[in-house]
Amino acid sequence: MGIRLFQGAHVEAMLAATRLLACPHAAGCGLRACTERGRAASALGRVGCARPDLLDRGGVVGGMEREGAAVAGRQA
């Protein structure tokens, strides 16, 4: 269909879910909190995030895996 750019709440939630899989501090966050912090344009909106570097990556976390979590069917 030629669609190359997506935006909206669903995409933001999927990016947050990806970040939560990679974040070793995810137990202290929820999907909604991570989604809102990821949308924030300033440091004030990111208060409470222990890994703002993951927010800056836009959900692309590469090979990072959270310790003790099953990621993509593998044990970390």
Sequence and secondary structure as in RCSB ss.txt:
>XXXX:A:sequence
MGIRLFQGAHVEAMLAATRLLACPHAAGCGLRACTERGRAASALGRVGCARPDLLDRGGVVGGMEREGAAVAGRQ
A
>XXXX:A:secstr
       SHHHHHHHHHHHHHH TTGGG  HHHHHHHHH SSGGGGTT S HHHHHTTT  TT   TT EETTEE
 
